[in-house]
Amino acid sequence: MAAPRVIVVGAGPAGTRAAEVLVAAGLRPVVIDEAADNGGQIYRRQPAGFRRRAEELYGTEAGRARAVHGAFSALRGRIEHWPQSLAWQLRDGTLQVERGGRAHRLDFDRIILATGATDRLLPIPGWTVPGTFSLGAAQIALKAQACAIGRRVIFLGSGPLLYLVAAQYVKAGAQVAAVLDTAPAAARRAALPLMAVRPSLLIKGAALLWRLKRAGVPVHHGVAPLRIEGDSRVSGLVFRDAAGREQRLEGDAVGMGWHLRAESQLADLAGCTFAFDEVSRQWLPRIDADGRSSVDGVYLAGDGVRLAGADAAELGGKLAARAVLQDLGLPPPAGIDAEQLRRSLARMERFRQGLAVAFPWPGDIIAKLSDDTLVCRCEAITAGTLRRSATALEAPEMNRAKAFTRVGMGRCQGRFCGIAGAEILAAARGEPMQAAGRIRSAAPVKPLAVAIEVETP
Amino acid sequence: MMGGAGPLLQRLDELVRPSVTLAVDGQVVTALEGDTVLTAVLLHGAALRQSEFGDGPRAGFCLMGACQDCWVWTEQGTRLRACSTPVTAGLRIVTREVPWPRLG
C-alpha cells in the first residue's frame, strides 16, 4: 500500500511542528508556503546577506525562533517543501496550488491547514493615505527589511502587538510619536485574573511598557481615533483622549492593528463548519481539542483557527499531526503527551480570553464611523454605502451587502474590511455583529494570473 | 509616480549590502540586494500606485501579501506584488497597469 499523502499548508510554527511529527512517524508530507523561507510571519527570516542576530530580530522570542527554524532545517530532504507556492482552492480531497506560474492539483489523504493570521483592522478616515500601514507591516519592515515605516511613527490599535512593535521601533532607534490604545486603562485590571495564568507573559508586557516609558514615548489609553491627516502622505493623526479632549499628533507614519484575524479561507472552501467566537469577535472554523475540523481529513492548527499566538501554534501543530496519525491508524508518535499539550493549550486559551478583556475590539467606534469613511480599501466603498445597503436595500447579512455594494469583493477578498463591515451592517440594522455573518470565501483565495500553465499528469 | 516630498521608509540598519539598480517608470532607482520592490520604491518616494477609484495614491499596507494594495507591473505587463518581490538587477517596473491588448 502506498504511504498516505499528507499535506501541510503553512511553514510557520504550527506547520513546522506538524511536519516534524509526521516525519518522525515515517511520512513524507508536502509542506506548502507562500514565502521563500520558513518561519511564518512571526518568525519570518531576514533575506540572505542581512546580518542582525536573532536577538535583534525576535527579542525575547529569539530562542523560540531559533528552535522553530532549526526544526524546519532538520526536516530538509525528509519533506517535500514547496516554497513560494499559493494553495488557492481546497475541495473534495484535492488542493489546487500555483507554483512559479504553473498550476498543480494535489490529491491528499489528510491535510493540515496552518495558514496563520493577518492583522485585524478597523477603518478610520484617512487610513488609505500613504504612510499608513498595518502593525504587522510595521514589524515586517523592521524585521525583514531593517526599515522603519517613517521618521516619526504613531502606533494605534490595541493588543500585545501594539506595544511590542512600538518597543521594537524604539530599540531599533526609530522615533515613536506615541502609542494610542483604544482600550481603557481599567480594562487591563479587569483582565488580570485571567491573564495571571501566564505570569511570564505579563512580565514581558510590563518590560515593553517600561522600555516605552524610559524612551519618553507617551502612551494614551482609552482613545478614539478620529482621522489620519495628509493628502499624498501622512502628516498627523487626530484622536479623542480618554477625557474627551481632541488632540492632534504630528507624525509621518501610522502603524495600526487590533489583534489578529484568522486566515481561514481554505477551511471555508473545504466546507468546514464555522462558529462565532465571542472572545475574538470573529467567525472561526470549529475544531475538536486536537484540531479535527467538521470535514473528514481536514485538520487545523495555529492562528488560522485558535488565535492564541505562536507558542500555542506549535502545540496545536503537534496535536493536529498526532490526530492525523491516529486517524490513519498509525502508531502514536513517541514523546508526545497529548493530554499535557491539551492542558497547556487550555491555559493559553484562558490567557487569550484575558487579552480580549484587556484589549477589547472597539466595535462601538466602528459603528459610529462617519458615512464618508472608506471601509473597503480595494473597491473604495464607504461606510455610508454599506449602511444604505442595510437600510434602503435591506441587506440582512454581509454576502448580500457584498452583492449590493461590492464591499469585500475586491482583491483582498474582505480580509481588511470584512469584520468592520459586519459591525457597520449589524449596527445599522440594530443587531449584534454576528447577525451580519461573514463573507463567504471564494477561490482563488488570492489573485492568480489569468494565464497559468496547467500541469498535466 | 512617486508622490509627496522625500521617502516614506527609513533605513535603520543593514546598510552594507551590494547595490542593485532597477527602473521605476523609466527612472533609475538604486536599491540594495535583499530589498523588496516596495522598499526600493518607498525609500525614494511616498507612493507605489494610484487607486483606480480616484481616492489618491497608495503605498501598500500589510507587507505580507494579503491586502494586494502594492501591485506594480513589469514593463512587459506581468503583475508583481511589490511587498513580496525582491529586487533583481535590471528589473524594470511601471506603477500603472500596461493596457491589455485589444482582441479582435
Interface residues (C-beta under 8 A of the other chain):
Chain A: E34 A35 Q41 Q46 P47 A48 G49 F50 R51 R52 T118 D119 T128 V129 P130 G131 T132 F133 S134 G136 A137 I140 A141 L142 A144 Q145 A146 C147 A148 I149 G150 R151 A172 G173 A174 D231 S232 R233 D252 A253 E263 L374 R377 C378 E379 A380 G410 R411 C412 R415 F416 K446 P447 A449
Chain B: G3 G4 L8 L9 Q10 R11 L12 D13 E14 R17 P18 E33 G34 D35 T36 T39 L43 A46 A47 L48 S51 F53 G54 D55 G56 P57 R58 A59 G60 F61 C62 L63 M64 G65 A66 C67 Q68 D69 W71 T78 R79 C83 S84 P86
